[in-house]
């Protein structure tokens, strides 16, 4: 990663049990717009994240297509939902 590492962003998302507030499909750099996009992100689950309670879902290999257009107002800003066959749930303990 080189000699100069910079912490760019932190965020906490607290969802109460039964919450119906999904996070839209997105690429993190769709929000940050870093040029060049030399960054990586990670997610830490503080409680078990299962398919039943809303674990993260990814599209393996989608990063190879580069940054895709994001659109929408406010909390609706994001990507078009990918085909279900391409989606992989990532449960975490």
C-alpha positions as CSV (number, residue, x, y, z in Angstrom):
1,X,0.0,0.0,0.0
2,X,3.0,2.3,0.2
3,X,4.3,4.7,2.8
4,X,1.4,7.1,2.9
5,X,-1.8,5.6,4.2
6,X,-4.7,8.0,5.0
7,X,-7.9,7.2,6.9
8,X,-10.6,8.8,4.8
9,X,-14.0,7.9,6.2
10,X,-15.7,6.2,9.0
11,X,-19.4,5.5,9.5
12,X,-21.6,3.6,11.9
13,X,-24.9,2.2,10.8
14,X,-27.2,1.0,13.7
15,X,-30.3,-0.9,12.6
16,X,-32.8,-1.8,15.2
17,X,-34.4,-5.3,15.0
18,X,-37.1,-5.4,12.4
19,X,-35.8,-2.3,10.6
20,X,-37.0,-2.0,7.0
21,X,-34.4,0.5,5.8
22,X,-32.2,-1.2,3.2
23,X,-29.0,0.3,1.9
24,X,-29.1,0.8,-1.9
25,X,-26.7,-1.1,-4.1
26,X,-23.7,1.1,-4.5
27,X,-19.9,1.3,-4.9
28,X,-18.3,3.2,-2.1
29,X,-16.3,5.4,-4.6
30,X,-19.7,6.4,-6.1
31,X,-20.0,8.6,-3.0
32,X,-16.4,9.5,-2.5
33,X,-15.4,10.2,-6.2
34,X,-11.7,9.7,-5.4
35,X,-9.4,10.2,-8.4
36,X,-7.4,8.1,-8.8
37,X,-9.5,5.6,-6.9
38,X,-6.6,4.2,-4.9
39,X,-8.6,3.1,-1.8
40,X,-10.2,0.1,-0.2
41,X,-13.0,-0.3,2.2
42,X,-14.0,-2.8,4.9
43,X,-17.0,-3.6,7.0
44,X,-17.0,-4.9,10.5
45,X,-20.1,-6.6,12.0
46,X,-20.5,-5.8,15.7
47,X,-23.3,-8.4,16.0
48,X,-24.1,-11.5,13.9
49,X,-25.2,-10.4,10.4
50,X,-27.2,-13.2,8.8
51,X,-29.3,-13.4,5.6
52,X,-32.4,-13.3,7.9
53,X,-31.4,-10.0,9.6
54,X,-29.8,-8.2,6.6
55,X,-26.2,-9.2,6.0
56,X,-24.1,-7.5,3.3
57,X,-24.6,-8.8,-0.2
58,X,-22.0,-8.4,-3.0
59,X,-21.6,-9.1,-6.7
60,X,-18.3,-11.0,-7.0
61,X,-16.0,-9.6,-9.7
62,X,-18.1,-6.5,-10.2
63,X,-15.1,-4.2,-9.4
64,X,-13.5,-5.2,-12.7
65,X,-16.1,-3.2,-14.6
66,X,-14.9,0.0,-12.9
67,X,-17.1,2.7,-11.3
68,X,-20.7,2.5,-12.6
69,X,-23.1,5.5,-12.8
70,X,-24.9,6.3,-9.6
71,X,-28.2,8.2,-9.5
72,X,-31.1,9.1,-7.3
73,X,-32.0,11.6,-4.6
74,X,-30.8,11.4,-1.0
75,X,-31.0,7.9,0.5
76,X,-32.1,6.6,-3.0
77,X,-28.7,7.4,-4.5
78,X,-27.1,4.2,-5.8
79,X,-27.0,1.6,-8.6
80,X,-29.7,-0.3,-10.3
81,X,-30.2,-3.6,-8.5
82,X,-28.2,-6.4,-10.1
83,X,-29.7,-9.7,-11.3
84,X,-30.5,-12.0,-8.4
85,X,-28.3,-14.8,-9.9
86,X,-25.2,-12.5,-9.5
87,X,-25.8,-11.7,-5.8
88,X,-23.8,-13.4,-3.1
89,X,-24.8,-12.9,0.6
90,X,-21.9,-12.5,3.0
91,X,-23.0,-13.5,6.5
92,X,-20.6,-12.5,9.3
93,X,-20.3,-13.4,13.0
